Amino acid sequence: MRGKRNTWKDRSIYWIVATFGWWCRRLPKRWAMRLGRGLGILSYHLVKKRREIALGNLQAVFGRHFTTSQCTEICKASFINVGKTCIEFLRFPKLNAENIWKEVTVEGAENLHEALSKGKGAIVFLPHFGNWELLSLVYGALIPDRANAIAFPLKNALLNTHIWRNREQMSLRLIPRNRAIRATLRALKNNEAVGFFADQNAGPEGIFVDFLGIPASAARAPAVLALKTGAPLLFSLSIRQPDDKHQVHISNPIYVEPSDDSERDIEVYTTQMLKHLEAYIHKYPEQWLWLHNRWKTRPPDGN
């Protein structure tokens, strides 16, 4: 009985999302963005737990520089950005390899091509910033059939298929998290790019580095794979513009230099990627995903 109830719930959620997406795609963009703004404001008021996490993160990072009122405004703006990102994601089927460039400009595409010209693939560090979902389409359009990204499958199989179809519609391939190592090594061997959303809490198995002035558990995988394979590391994000278009930035490739201290190497290159992100967070604080419990895992000494 329980299994049947869960199946019914999964199907209901899938049809609600699919129907809502169909309706969103029929709205003019300006109305869709107003809807996204409203969704963000509604979530800010209703999702108390995430609002408190976001405000706590903002106070911890900016409390010495911003007032409580300023942190609250950034928090609300961050929820609005997430709301708009959700609506834009549901509208992805309207985009293709030609019209996407009416919504997106890319700064640093030559850096991606330079990295791939070395023949060892490329590892791209991606944060939850701006419209991070848009990066799947952008990279699929920039390097057709050579873009990959690591993703966590959803437990709702119907919804997972629907969401992954949106992400993969421009040739990007998603690699399930549980098969990431072997598939990533194969992709790099084939001189492809692999994206890691590596800005969130990595748990006890992560490496602790300074992030926004607070020790944070960070994912090891991008630096470890770069050191193991010789693939260059790049940093990339999407910045929402005032007119709700997007500018994608791709950094210069970092060619890693292994030393005799592998743990130190992982720390150095992970820190470099996070320093890139810090600079954008300070410039556009409302565009980062503050509602994630980023500093949940504490160092062994508890500091």
ROGU-286852 format. One record per residue: residue in one letter; x, y, z of N, C-alpha, C in turn. Coordinates in steps of 0.1 Angstrom, whole numbers, plus 2048, in hexadecimal, padded with zeros to 3 digits. Layout:
AXYZXYZXYZ
...
//
This chain:
M8087F480080080080080980D800
R81380C80881C81780982381A7FC
G82780F7F582E8117E88248187DE
K8188137DE80E8197D580B8277D8
R80B82B7E48088397E88148427E4
N82083D7E582C8457E182C8467D2
T82883C7CB82883D7BC81D8477B8
W8128477BE8078517BB80C85F7BE
K8138617C981986E7CC8238727C2
D82C8697BE83686D7B48308717A7
R8268697A381F86D79681887A797
S81287D7A280B88A7A48148957A4
I8208947AB82A89F7AA82F8A179C
Y83289679583689778782C89F77F
W81F89B7808158A27778138B077B
I8158B37888138C178C81F8CA786
V82B8C47878378CC7828368CD772
A8328C276C8328C275D8278CB758
T81B8CB75F8108D475B8148E375D
F81A8E576981E8F376C8288F8762
G8328EF75F83C8F37558368F6747
W82C8EE7438258F073681F8FE736
W81890274181290F74381C91A743
C82791874A83292274B83892573D
R83991B73483E91D72783592571E
R82992772282092E71981E93D71E
L82594072982594E72D830956726
P82D96372383896C71F84396C72A
K85096E72585B96E72F85997773B
R85498373885398D74384998874E
W83E98174983497C75383A97075A
A84296875384895C759852961764
M85996B76186397076B85B976777
R85097D775848982780843976788
L83F96B78283B95F78984695A791
G85295978B85E95479386195D79F
R86096A79D8629737A98589707B4
G84B96F7B084196C7B984395F7C0
L8479557B984A9477BF8559497C9
G8609517C686B9527CF8669597DC
I85E9647DA85996B7E68519627EF
L84895A7E883F9517EF8479477F7
S8529417F185A9377F786293E803
Y86694A80186D95180C864951819
H85895481784F95582284A948828
L84993E81F84393182384D927828
V85992782286391C82586C921830
K86792183C86D92784887B92184A
K87D91484988A90D84C894912843
R89191383689C91882C89E92682E
R89492E83189693C8338A093F83F
E89E93784A8A69388568B4934853
I8B692984A8C49258478CB93083F
A8C39368358C994082C8CD94C835
L8C495183D8C795C8468D395A84F
G8D394D8548DF94A85D8EC94A855
N8EC9458498F89458418FC95483E
L8F295C83A8F596A8378FB972843
Q8F596F84F8FA97685B90897185E
A90B96485C91895F85F923965856
V91F96784992996C83F92A97B83F
F91E98284091E99083E91A99884A
G91899185591299886191A9A3866
R9279A38649309AE86892F9BA85F
H92A9B885392A9C384991C9C8845
F9129BF8469059C28428FC9C284E
T8F19CB84E8E79CB8588DE9BE857
T8D79BC8618CD9B18608C39B3855
S8BF9BF8538B69C38498BC9C083B
Q8C89C38398CF9C182C8D09B282A
C8D49AA8348D499C8328C799682F
T8BC99B8348AF9978318AB99A823
E8AF9A581E8AC9A98108B49A0806
I8C099D80A8C89938018C2986801
C8BD98180D8B797480E8AA974806
K8A297E80689697E7FE89997E7EF
A8A39867EB8A79877DD8AC9797D9
S8B39727E28B89657DE8AD95B7DB
F8A295C7E48979537E18909577D4
I8909647D188A9687C48929637B8
N89F9637BA8A895D7AF8A594E7AD
V8A39477B889F9397B78929377B0
G88893F7B487B93F7AE87C94179F
K88394B79B88494D78C88C942786
T89693C78C89D931786894925784
C88B92278E88291778C879919780
I87492577F86B928773873927766
E87F92D76688792C75A88A91D756
F88C91576088F90775E883900757
L87790375C86B8FD756869902748
R86F90D74486E91373787990E72D
F88290673288E90272A88A8FC71C
P87F8F471B87B8EF70E8798F9703
K8779067078769106FD8839146F7
L88E9106FD89C9146F88A29096EF
N8AA90E6E68B29056DD8BF90B6DB
A8C79046D38D59086D18D79156CA
E8CC91A6C48CC9276BD8C79326C6
N8BB9316CB8B593C6D28BA93E6E1
I8C19346E68C79356F38D09426F5
W8D69456EA8E09516EA8D995E6EB
K8CB95E6E98C496A6EB8C296D6FA
E8C49637028C29647118D0963718
V8DA95E7118E795B7188F2961710
T8FC96871790996B71291396371A
V91E960713929958719936960719
E93C96172494996772695395C729
G95D95A72096795072396594371C
A95D94271195B93570A968930705
E97193A70197E9366FC98692F707
N98493171498B92A71E98791C71F
L97B91971C97690B71C97C903710
H97D90A7059839046F99929026FA
E99890C7019A690A7049A98FE70D
A9A18FD7179A38F17209A18E4719
L9978E37109958D77099A08D46FE
S9A68DF6FA9B08DD6EF9BC8D56F4
K9BE8D47029C98CC7079C78BD707
G9BA8B97049B88AB7029B58A370E
K9B48A971A9B28A27269A48A572C
G99C8AB72598F8AE72A98F8BB733
A9848BE73A9848C974297A8C674E
I97E8CB75A9768CA7659718D8769
V9638D976995E8E776B9578E7779
F95B8F07819568F378F94A8FC78D
L93E8F77919328FF78F92B90279D
P92790E79F91F9117AC9119137A9
H9099137B48FA9167B38F99257B4
F8FA92B7A88FB9397A78F393E79B
G8EC94A79C8E494E7918DA94378D
N8D99407808D293577B8DB92A778
W8DF9227828E99177808E490C777
E8D690A7768D190076E8D390375F
L8D491075C8D691474E8E490F748
L8ED90D7518FA90874C8FA8FB745
S8F08F37488F08E67418ED8E8732
L8E48F272F8E18F57218EC8FC71B
V8F29067228FD90E71C909905718
Y90D8FC7219198F371E9158E9713
G9098E47139048DB7099058E26FB
A9028EF6FB9028F66EE9108FA6EA
L9198FE6F49269026F192F8F76EC
I92E8EB6F29368DF6EE92D8D36EC
P9268D36E191C8C86DF9228BA6E1
D91B8B26E891F8A46EB92C8A26F2
R9318AD6F893E8AC70093C8B270E
A9308B571292D8BA71F9268B0728
N92A8AF7359258A673F9238AE74C
A91B8A97559198AF7629158A476C
I91A8A477891689B78290989F788
A90089678B8F389A7908EE88F79A
F8E68937A38E08897AC8D28857A7
P8CF8797A48C287579F8B88777AA
L8AC87B7A68A087C7AF89A86F7B2
K89486D7BE88E8617C188185F7B9
N87B86A7B686F8697AD87386779F
A87285B79A87885778D87185F781
L86486178285D869777862877777
L86387E78386888C78387688C780
N87E88278388C88278088E882771
T88787976A88787975B884886755
H87988C75A87589975587F8A4757
I8858A576288F8AF76589C8AC75E
W8A08A075D8AD89D7568AB89F747
R89F89D74289D8A073389F8AF731
N89A8B873A89C8C67388AB8CA738
R8B28C37418C08C77428C98C2737
E8C48B67318CC8B07268C88B4718
Q8BF8BD7178B98BF70A8C28C56FF
M8CE8CA7048D88CF6FA8E58C86FA
S8E48BB6FB8EF8B16FA8F78AF706
L8F58B77118FC8B471D8F88A7723
R90189F7288FE89272E8FF89373D
L8F588E7458F688E7538FC881758
I90588176190B876767905874775
P8FE8687788F986678590486678F
R90286C79B90C86D7A591285F7A9
N90A8557A990F8487AD9188417A3
R91984779792184178C92C84C788
A92E85679093586278C94485F789
I94B85779195985678F95D84F782
R95784478095B83D773957845767
A94A84A76794585275C94D85F759
T95186576495987176396786F75D
L96D86476297B86175C97985D74D
R96F85674996D85373B96A860733
A96286973896087673196D87E72F
L97587F73A98188673998B88072F
K98B87372F99386B72598F86E717
N98287171597D87470897D883705
N98488A70D98789970C9798A070C
E97189D7169658A47189658AC725
A95C8B572795B8BD7339518B773D
V9558B874A94C8B275494A8BD75F
G93D8C076193A8CA76B9368C5779
F93B8CB7839388C77919328D3798
F9258D179D9208DB7A69268D97B4
A9308E07B79398DD7C293A8E77CC
D92F8F07CE9308FB7D79288F87E4
Q9228EC7E591A8E97F19218E07FB
N91B8DF8069218D78119258C980D
A9318C580F9368B880A9368AD815
G9318B18219318A782C93E8A3832
P93F89983A94B895841956891837
E95388C82B95D88882296389381A
G95E8A081C9648AB8149718B081A
I9778BA8149838C081997F8CE81E
F9848D182A9818DE83098A8E982C
V9848F382698B8FF82198390B826
D98991782598392382997A92781D
F96D92A82096492F81695B93A81C
L95D94681795695281C95995482B
G96695182F96A95383C967949846
I96193E84295C93384B961926846
P96791D84E96B91084A95F908844
A9619038389568FC83295B8EF82C
S9528E482C9558D88269538D9817
A95D8D780F95C8D880095E8CB7F9
A9588CA7EE95A8BE7E69688BC7E1
R96D8B07E297B8AD7DE97C8A97CF
A9718A47CA97189E7BC9778A67B1
P9748B37B09798BB7A49898BB7A5
A98E8BF7B199D8C07B29A38B27B1
V99D8A87B79A389A7B79A48967A8
L9998977A19998937939A389B78A
A9A48A878D9AD8B07859BC8AB788
L9BF8A87949CC8A47989CF896792
K9C588E7919C788078D9C887F77E
T9C18877769C08867689C8891760
G9CB89C7679D28A77609C88B0759
A9BB8AD75A9B18B67549B18C475B
P9B08CF7539B08DC75A9A38DE761
L9A38E776B9988EB7739938F976E
L9868FA76C98090776997590A773
F97291777496791B77D95D922774
S95091F77694692576D939927774
L93293277192593577791C93D76E
S91093E77190694776A902952773
I90395E76D8FF96A7758F297076F
R8E89717778DB9777738DD986771
Q8D898B7668D99997638CC9A0767
P8CC9AE7688BF9B576C8B39B2763
D8B59AF7568AA9AC74D8A799D74D
D8AD9957568AB9877578B197F74B
K8BA9857448C397D73C8CE979744
H8D897173E8E296B7468F096C73F
Q8FA96F74790896F74290F963749
V91495A74191C94F74592B952745
H932950750940952751947945751
I95294474A95B93874A96993D74C
S96F93975797C93E75B987938752
N99393E75499F93874E9A192A754
P9A692174C9A99137529B591475B
I9B490C7669BF90A76F9C58FD76C
Y9D28FD7699D88F07669DF8EC773
V9DA8E17799DF8DD7869ED8D8786
E9F48DB791A028D6792A038CE79F
PA038C079DA038B87A9A118B97B0
SA108B87BEA1C8B87C6A1D8AB7CE
DA268AA7D7A2789E7DFA1D89D7EA
DA158A87ECA0B8A97F79FD8AA7F0
S9F789E7ED9EA89E7E69DF8A57ED
E9DF8A47FB9D48AA8039D68B9802
R9E28BE8029E48CC8019E08D17F3
D9E38C97E99DF8CD7DB9D08CE7DA
I9C98C47DF9BA8C57DF9B58D17E5
E9BB8D57F19B78E17F89B98EE7F0
V9C58EE7EA9C98FA7E29BF8FC7D6
Y9BD8F27CF9B48F47C39A68F57C6
T9A18EF7D09938F17D59918FF7DA
T99B9047E199A9127E699A91C7DA
Q9A29197D09A29227C49959237BE
M98E9187BD9809187B79779207BF
L97791E7CC96E9257D59719347D6
K97D9377D49819467D497A94D7C8
H97A9467BD97294B7B196494E7B5
L95D9447BC94F9457C094E9507CA
E9579527D495695C7DE95596A7D7
A95D96C7CD95D9797C695097D7C1
Y9499737BA93C9757B59319777C0
I93396F7CA9299717D592997F7DB
H9359847DD9379917E293199C7D9
K9329997CC92D9A37C291E9A17C0
Y9199957C090A9927BE9059887C9
P90598D7D59019847E08F497D7DF
E8EA9847D88DD97F7D78DC9737CD
Q8E69717C68E59667BB8EA9597C0
W8F09587CC8F594B7D18EA9447D9
L8EA9377DA8E092F7E08E292E7EF
W8DF9397F68E193A8058D893080D
L8CD92B8078C492380F8C9915811
H8D591280B8DB90580E8E390681B
N8E38FB8238EA8FB8308F98F982D
R90090382890E9018229188FD82D
W91690283992090084491C8F684E
K9138ED84A90D8E38539188DA859
T9218D585192C8CD8559378D585B
R93B8D28679468DA86E9538D286E
P95E8D986E96B8D386F96C8CA87C
P9758C087C9768B78889788BF895
D97F8CA8949828D28A19768DA8A5
G96B8DA89C95F8E18A095F8F089E
N96A8F689896B904896965908888
//
